[in-house]
Amino acid sequence: MHMPSDAFSLPCWRQAPQQFLQALFAIAVARARPLQALRGHLPTPPKGRTVVVGAGKAAAAMAQAVEALWPPEAPLSGVVVTRYGHVPARPAALRAAITVLEAAHPVPDAASVAASQAVLQAVQGLSRDDLVLCLISGGGSSLLSLPAPGLTLAEKQRIHRQLLLSGASIAEMNCLRKHLSAIKGGRLAQACAPAQLLTLAISDVPGDDASIIASGPTVPDASTCAQALEVVQRRGIELPPLAHAALRQGLWESAKPGDACFAHSRFQLVATPRQALEAAAEAARAVGLATYVLADDMEGEARDVALVHAAIARNVQRCNQPFAAPCLLLSGGETTVTVDARLPLEQLGQGGRAGEFGLGLLQALQGMPGIWALAADTDGIDGTQSNAGVCLGPHTWLEANRLGLDVRQALRRHDAFGFFQAVGGLVHTGPTFTNVNDFRALLIDAKPA
């Protein structure tokens, strides 16, 4: 299933519900695209140099936006890192002033380390007359990865893999990542001083906390080594002895509020999950469909969040509470998927949190007429697969039954990709070059007579 060619025309929601939901997703993503998001946020060029650095799934597109919007007579240089395959085609007329590197996500690789070193090198030797423009978006925690002294890349990779399977929230993950890093948790800001520093960020985290987006490389971090150690203990993460000792002794503390490096530093959000959801809501309301944004910061197990959405949808259709049908419900945030450690690796399927949400919703609704849904990641990649997410409706349940597919088994194996590939429910967009996290939409028609 692919996005409609004209993503901004809205099909009739009753005649083409799935196409309608996909068009709304395209509108939400467009609101967060860097060229639109950065317009109006760039500063006046400084007296000295302007150095652009950055990391995240949107970093390459953000760099191109800066190149397009920056005064052509003003000098510009720098380096950013994005995920493999997330570099948009460069317009022929656009000047190439900023180097774009690629690295791995969600687990860092050697290219992540090399990119971090290149970023630090780019900000060396600056003065108060210079400006560092830092472009940050989701995914930067993996892409901008420089292990703390004594910690190896292989050890950092093992920790990342454990975190991804542990069910830890993004705040928990990044608390630990910041305290195992030589560049995150405000340490990049320390390297930029005494230059002026402006961070422009696209948020992908619940609550838009600057210290959590990409593990806050340029902002103060109030979390501590002790709190990072609590995450380790709570989530059962195995650390190398050196790292465990460093956290216990408080040796790897991040840059704290009040540090002198933040004296000439500013942070500005340019795109958020709420803005993306509101853009979709406005479009749906414009065609006469009552639309409600439930929240932009939902967290928890994807399948459990699905149960909550299913319960609301059933109540809307059966009782017109808390909203009257027909209506559209939107939500965002960052759910998690906890993999049962007892599950043999050969039984583990493929999929991301959007697909897991879709499986949970499908199981809860069991083909209930008049309800359709889309769940997708706004970066265009759900987990590590090729799809952005999934789309489903009453027909999905019928098709699964026809094929003899068991949604409970798919959930147990976390095999959303395989399941929705079989029933024709995958949503493909390719990389979107932005990232404002999860997008979920439930379309609820009145109860059939």
C-alpha positions as CSV (number, residue, x, y, z in Angstrom):
1,M,0.0,0.0,0.0
2,H,1.6,3.3,-1.1
3,M,0.8,6.9,-0.3
4,P,-1.5,8.6,-2.8
5,S,0.3,10.5,-5.6
6,D,-1.5,13.7,-4.6
7,A,-0.9,13.5,-0.9
8,F,-2.7,16.8,-0.2
9,S,-6.0,16.0,-1.8
10,L,-8.4,14.3,0.6
11,P,-10.4,11.5,-0.7
12,C,-13.9,11.1,0.7
13,W,-13.4,9.5,4.1
14,R,-16.5,7.3,3.8
15,Q,-15.8,6.1,0.2
16,A,-12.0,5.6,0.6
17,P,-11.2,5.5,4.3
18,Q,-7.7,4.1,4.0
19,Q,-6.7,6.6,1.3
20,F,-8.1,9.4,3.4
21,L,-6.0,8.4,6.5
22,Q,-2.9,8.1,4.3
23,A,-3.5,11.6,2.9
24,L,-3.8,12.9,6.5
25,F,-0.5,11.3,7.4
26,A,1.2,13.0,4.4
27,I,-0.1,16.3,5.6
28,A,1.2,15.7,9.1
29,V,4.6,14.8,7.7
30,A,4.7,17.8,5.4
31,R,4.2,20.2,8.4
32,A,7.4,18.9,9.9
33,R,9.6,19.0,6.8
34,P,12.7,21.0,7.4
35,L,12.4,23.7,4.7
36,Q,9.0,24.8,6.0
37,A,10.0,24.3,9.6
38,L,13.2,26.3,9.5
39,R,11.9,29.2,7.6
40,G,11.8,32.2,9.9
41,H,14.0,30.6,12.5
42,L,17.5,31.3,11.1
43,P,19.5,34.1,12.7
44,T,21.3,37.0,11.2
45,P,24.8,35.9,10.0
46,P,27.4,36.7,12.7
47,K,30.5,38.9,12.4
48,G,32.7,35.8,12.2
49,R,32.2,32.3,10.8
50,T,29.0,30.2,10.7
51,V,29.6,26.5,11.3
52,V,26.7,24.1,10.9
53,V,26.7,20.8,12.8
54,G,24.0,18.4,13.6
55,A,22.6,14.9,13.8
56,G,19.4,13.0,13.3
57,K,17.1,11.5,10.7
58,A,16.2,14.9,9.4
59,A,19.8,16.3,9.6
60,A,20.6,16.2,5.8
61,A,17.3,17.8,4.9
62,M,17.7,20.4,7.6
63,A,21.2,21.2,6.3
64,Q,19.8,21.6,2.7
65,A,17.2,23.9,4.1
66,V,19.8,26.1,5.8
67,E,21.8,26.2,2.5
68,A,18.7,27.3,0.7
69,L,17.7,29.9,3.2
70,W,21.1,31.3,4.3
71,P,22.1,34.6,2.6
72,P,24.2,33.6,-0.5
73,E,26.9,36.2,0.3
74,A,27.4,34.9,3.9
75,P,30.0,32.1,4.4
76,L,28.8,28.8,5.6
77,S,30.5,25.4,6.4
78,G,30.0,22.4,8.6
79,V,29.1,18.8,8.9
80,V,26.0,16.8,9.9
81,V,25.2,13.1,10.2
82,T,22.0,11.3,9.2
83,R,20.8,7.7,8.9
84,Y,21.9,5.6,5.9
85,G,19.5,6.4,3.0
86,H,18.1,9.5,4.5
87,V,19.8,12.1,2.3
88,P,17.3,13.8,0.0
89,A,18.3,14.5,-3.6
90,R,20.0,17.9,-3.9
91,P,18.5,20.5,-6.2
92,A,21.1,21.4,-8.9
93,A,21.1,25.1,-8.1
94,L,21.6,24.6,-4.3
95,R,25.1,25.3,-3.0
96,A,26.9,22.5,-1.2
97,A,28.4,24.1,1.8
98,I,27.7,21.5,4.5
99,T,29.2,18.0,4.5
100,V,26.6,15.2,5.0
101,L,27.8,11.9,6.6
102,E,25.7,8.8,7.0
103,A,25.7,6.3,9.9
104,A,23.7,3.5,11.5
105,H,20.4,3.7,13.4
106,P,19.1,2.4,15.8
107,V,22.4,0.8,16.8
108,P,25.6,2.9,16.2
109,D,28.4,1.8,14.0
110,A,32.0,2.9,13.3
111,A,30.6,5.6,11.0
112,S,28.7,7.1,14.0
113,V,31.9,7.4,15.9
114,A,33.7,9.0,12.9
115,A,30.9,11.4,12.4
116,S,31.0,12.5,16.0
117,Q,34.7,13.1,15.8
118,A,34.1,15.2,12.6
119,V,31.5,17.2,14.3
120,L,33.8,18.0,17.3
121,Q,36.6,18.9,14.9
122,A,34.3,21.3,13.0
123,V,33.7,23.4,16.2
124,Q,37.4,23.6,17.3
125,G,39.1,27.0,17.6
126,L,36.0,29.2,17.4
127,S,35.7,32.7,18.9
128,R,32.9,34.8,20.4
129,D,32.3,36.3,16.9
130,D,31.5,32.9,15.5
131,L,28.2,31.1,15.4
132,V,27.5,27.4,15.7
133,L,24.2,26.4,14.2
134,C,23.3,23.0,15.5
135,L,20.5,21.0,13.7
136,I,19.0,18.3,15.9
137,S,16.3,15.7,15.2
138,G,15.3,12.3,16.4
139,G,17.8,9.5,15.8
140,G,20.8,11.6,16.9
141,S,21.5,9.4,19.9
142,S,22.7,6.6,17.6
143,L,24.0,8.7,14.8
144,L,26.1,10.9,17.1
145,S,27.8,8.2,19.2
146,L,31.2,8.7,20.8
147,P,31.8,6.3,23.7
148,A,33.0,7.7,27.0
149,P,36.7,7.2,27.6
150,G,37.5,3.5,28.2
151,L,34.2,2.3,26.6
152,T,34.5,0.5,23.3
153,L,32.1,0.8,20.4
154,A,31.3,-2.9,20.7
155,E,30.3,-2.4,24.3
156,K,28.2,0.6,23.4
157,Q,26.5,-1.4,20.7
158,R,25.6,-4.2,23.1
159,I,24.1,-1.7,25.5
160,H,22.0,-0.1,22.7
161,R,20.7,-3.5,21.7
162,Q,19.7,-4.3,25.2
163,L,17.9,-1.0,25.7
164,L,15.9,-1.5,22.5
165,L,14.6,-4.8,23.6
166,S,14.1,-3.8,27.3
167,G,10.9,-1.8,27.0
168,A,12.7,1.3,28.3
169,S,11.1,4.7,27.6
170,I,13.0,7.2,25.4
171,A,13.7,9.2,28.5
172,E,15.2,6.2,30.2
173,M,17.2,5.2,27.2
174,N,18.7,8.7,26.7
175,C,19.4,9.2,30.4
176,L,21.8,6.2,30.1
177,R,23.1,7.1,26.7
178,K,24.1,10.6,27.9
179,H,26.2,9.2,30.7
180,L,28.0,6.8,28.5
181,S,28.9,9.4,25.9
182,A,31.7,11.9,25.2
183,I,29.5,14.2,23.0
184,K,25.9,14.0,24.2
185,G,24.4,15.5,27.4
186,G,25.6,19.0,26.7
187,R,29.2,18.0,25.9
188,L,29.0,19.3,22.3
189,A,28.0,22.7,23.8
190,Q,31.2,22.6,25.9
191,A,33.2,22.0,22.7
192,C,31.5,24.9,20.9
193,A,32.3,27.5,23.6
194,P,33.0,30.4,23.5
195,A,31.1,30.7,20.2
196,Q,27.5,31.7,20.0
197,L,25.4,28.5,19.8
198,L,21.9,28.2,18.4
199,T,20.2,24.8,18.4
200,L,17.3,24.3,16.0
201,A,15.4,21.1,16.8
202,I,12.7,18.9,15.4
203,S,11.2,17.1,18.3
204,D,10.4,13.4,18.3
205,V,10.0,12.9,22.1
206,P,6.9,13.1,24.3
207,G,6.8,16.5,26.0
208,D,9.4,18.0,23.6
209,D,12.1,17.9,26.3
210,A,15.3,19.5,24.8
211,S,17.5,17.3,26.9
212,I,16.0,14.1,25.6
213,I,15.9,14.9,21.8
214,A,19.0,13.1,20.4
215,S,20.2,12.9,24.0
216,G,20.6,16.7,24.2
217,P,24.2,17.3,22.9
218,T,23.9,21.1,23.2
219,V,21.6,21.6,26.2
220,P,22.0,21.3,30.0
221,D,21.3,17.9,31.5
222,A,19.8,17.7,35.0
223,S,19.9,13.9,35.1
224,T,22.7,12.1,37.0
225,C,25.0,9.1,36.9
226,A,23.0,7.7,39.8
227,Q,19.8,8.0,37.7
228,A,21.5,6.3,34.8
229,L,22.5,3.5,37.1
230,E,18.8,3.2,38.2
231,V,17.8,2.7,34.6
232,V,20.4,-0.1,34.3
233,Q,19.1,-1.9,37.3
234,R,15.4,-1.3,36.5
235,R,15.7,-2.6,32.9
236,G,18.2,-5.4,33.5
237,I,21.0,-3.9,31.4
238,E,24.4,-5.5,31.6
239,L,27.2,-3.0,31.7
240,P,31.0,-3.5,31.4
241,P,32.7,-3.3,34.8
242,L,34.4,0.0,33.9
243,A,31.1,1.7,32.9
244,H,29.3,0.4,36.0
245,A,32.1,1.7,38.2
246,A,32.2,5.1,36.5
247,L,28.4,5.5,37.0
248,R,28.6,4.4,40.6
249,Q,31.4,6.9,41.3
250,G,29.8,9.7,39.3
251,L,32.8,10.0,37.0
252,W,30.8,10.5,33.8
253,E,28.5,13.3,34.7
254,S,27.0,15.3,31.9
255,A,27.1,19.1,31.5
256,K,24.7,20.6,34.1
257,P,22.5,23.7,34.2
258,G,24.6,26.7,35.0
259,D,27.7,25.5,33.2
260,A,29.5,28.4,31.6
261,C,29.3,26.8,28.2
262,F,25.6,27.6,28.0
263,A,26.1,31.4,28.6
264,H,25.8,32.1,24.8
265,S,23.5,29.2,23.9
266,R,19.9,29.2,22.7
267,F,17.5,26.3,21.9
268,Q,14.6,26.6,19.6
269,L,12.0,24.0,18.5
270,V,11.0,24.3,14.9
271,A,8.7,21.4,14.5
272,T,6.8,19.2,17.1
273,P,4.5,16.2,17.2
274,R,1.6,18.5,18.3
275,Q,2.0,20.7,15.2
276,A,2.0,17.8,12.9
277,L,-1.1,16.3,14.5
278,E,-2.9,19.7,14.4
279,A,-2.1,20.1,10.7
280,A,-3.8,16.8,10.0
281,A,-6.7,17.7,12.3
282,E,-7.2,21.0,10.5
283,A,-7.4,19.3,7.1
284,A,-9.9,16.7,8.3
285,R,-12.1,19.4,9.9
286,A,-12.0,21.4,6.7
287,V,-14.0,18.6,5.0
288,G,-16.5,18.5,7.8
289,L,-15.3,15.6,9.9
290,A,-15.2,16.1,13.7
291,T,-11.6,15.6,14.7
292,Y,-10.0,15.3,18.2
293,V,-6.3,15.1,19.1
294,L,-6.2,12.8,22.1
295,A,-2.6,13.5,23.0
296,D,0.8,14.1,21.4
297,D,2.8,12.4,24.1
298,M,1.4,8.9,24.6
299,E,3.9,6.3,26.0
300,G,3.7,2.7,27.1
301,E,3.7,-0.7,25.4
302,A,2.4,-0.3,21.8
303,R,-0.1,-3.2,22.3
304,D,-1.5,-1.6,25.5
305,V,-1.9,1.8,23.9
306,A,-3.8,0.0,21.1
307,L,-6.2,-1.5,23.7
308,V,-7.0,2.0,25.0
309,H,-7.6,3.3,21.5
310,A,-9.9,0.3,20.7
311,A,-11.9,0.9,23.9
312,I,-12.4,4.5,23.0
313,A,-13.4,3.7,19.4
314,R,-15.9,1.0,20.6
315,N,-17.5,3.5,23.0
316,V,-17.7,6.2,20.4
317,Q,-19.5,3.9,18.0
318,R,-21.8,2.2,20.5
319,C,-22.6,5.1,22.8
320,N,-21.5,8.3,21.1
321,Q,-19.2,8.9,24.2
322,P,-16.8,10.6,24.7
323,F,-17.3,11.8,21.1
324,A,-20.1,11.5,18.7
325,A,-19.6,9.3,15.6
326,P,-18.6,9.9,12.8
327,C,-15.3,11.3,14.0
328,L,-11.5,11.1,13.7
329,L,-9.2,10.5,16.6
330,L,-5.5,11.4,16.4
331,S,-2.6,10.7,18.7
332,G,1.1,10.8,18.8
333,G,4.0,10.0,21.2
334,E,6.5,7.2,21.4
335,T,5.4,3.7,22.4
336,T,7.7,0.8,23.2
337,V,7.9,-2.8,22.4
338,T,9.3,-5.2,25.0
339,V,10.6,-8.4,23.6
340,D,10.2,-11.5,25.9
341,A,13.7,-12.6,26.7
342,R,12.5,-16.2,26.7
343,L,11.4,-16.0,23.0
344,P,13.9,-17.9,20.9
345,L,15.6,-15.6,18.3
346,E,14.5,-17.9,15.4
347,Q,10.8,-17.3,16.4
348,L,11.2,-13.5,16.6
349,G,9.4,-11.8,13.7
350,Q,9.9,-8.4,12.2
351,G,8.2,-5.1,12.8
352,G,8.2,-1.8,14.7
353,R,6.0,-0.1,17.3
354,A,3.5,1.2,14.7
355,G,2.9,-2.3,13.4
356,E,2.7,-3.7,17.0
357,F,0.0,-1.1,17.7
358,G,-1.8,-2.2,14.6
359,L,-1.7,-5.8,15.7
360,G,-3.0,-4.9,19.1
361,L,-5.8,-2.8,17.7
362,L,-6.8,-5.5,15.2
363,Q,-7.0,-8.1,17.9
364,A,-9.1,-5.8,20.1
365,L,-11.6,-4.7,17.4
366,Q,-11.8,-8.1,15.6
367,G,-13.2,-6.6,12.4
368,M,-15.7,-4.3,14.0
369,P,-17.5,-2.6,11.1
370,G,-17.1,1.1,10.6
371,I,-13.6,1.5,12.2
372,W,-10.4,2.1,10.2
373,A,-7.0,3.0,11.5
374,L,-3.5,4.0,10.4
375,A,-0.4,3.9,12.6
376,A,3.0,5.0,11.2
377,D,6.3,6.5,12.1
378,T,6.7,10.0,10.6
379,D,10.3,9.3,9.6
380,G,9.0,6.7,7.1
381,I,10.6,3.7,8.7
382,D,8.8,1.6,11.3
383,G,11.6,-0.1,13.3
384,T,14.1,-1.4,10.8
385,Q,11.7,-2.4,8.0
386,S,10.9,-0.7,4.7
387,N,7.4,0.4,5.7
388,A,6.4,3.5,7.5
389,G,3.6,1.7,9.3
390,V,0.3,-0.1,8.8
391,C,-3.3,0.7,7.8
392,L,-6.3,-1.5,8.7
393,G,-10.0,-1.8,8.8
394,P,-12.8,-4.5,9.0
395,H,-11.5,-6.1,5.8
396,T,-8.1,-6.7,7.4
397,W,-9.7,-9.1,10.0
398,L,-11.6,-10.9,7.3
399,E,-8.5,-11.3,5.1
400,A,-6.4,-12.6,8.0
401,N,-9.1,-15.2,8.7
402,R,-9.2,-16.1,5.1
403,L,-5.5,-16.7,5.1
404,G,-5.5,-18.6,8.4
405,L,-3.4,-15.9,10.1
406,D,-3.5,-15.7,13.9
407,V,-3.1,-12.2,15.2
408,R,-2.3,-13.5,18.7
409,Q,0.6,-15.5,17.4
410,A,1.9,-12.5,15.4
411,L,1.8,-10.4,18.5
412,R,3.6,-13.0,20.5
413,R,6.4,-13.1,17.9
414,H,6.3,-9.3,17.3
415,D,5.8,-10.1,13.6
416,A,3.8,-7.1,12.5
417,F,5.7,-6.7,9.2
418,G,5.0,-10.3,8.1
419,F,1.4,-10.2,9.2
420,F,0.5,-6.9,7.5
421,Q,2.5,-7.8,4.4
422,A,0.4,-10.9,4.0
423,V,-2.9,-9.0,4.4
424,G,-1.9,-6.0,2.3
425,G,-1.8,-3.5,5.1
426,L,1.7,-2.1,4.9
427,V,2.1,1.7,4.3
428,H,5.2,2.6,2.3
429,T,6.5,6.2,2.0
430,G,10.2,5.8,2.0
431,P,12.3,8.1,4.1
432,T,10.4,11.4,4.8
433,F,13.5,13.4,5.9
434,T,11.9,14.5,9.1
435,N,10.8,12.9,12.3
436,V,8.1,13.9,14.8
437,N,7.5,10.4,16.0
438,D,4.4,8.3,16.0
439,F,1.2,9.2,14.1
440,R,-2.0,7.3,14.8
441,A,-5.4,8.0,13.3
442,L,-8.7,6.2,14.0
443,L,-11.7,6.9,11.7
444,I,-15.0,5.9,13.4
445,D,-18.2,5.9,11.4
446,A,-21.6,5.7,13.0
447,K,-22.7,2.2,14.0
448,P,-24.1,0.3,11.0
449,A,-27.9,-0.2,11.1
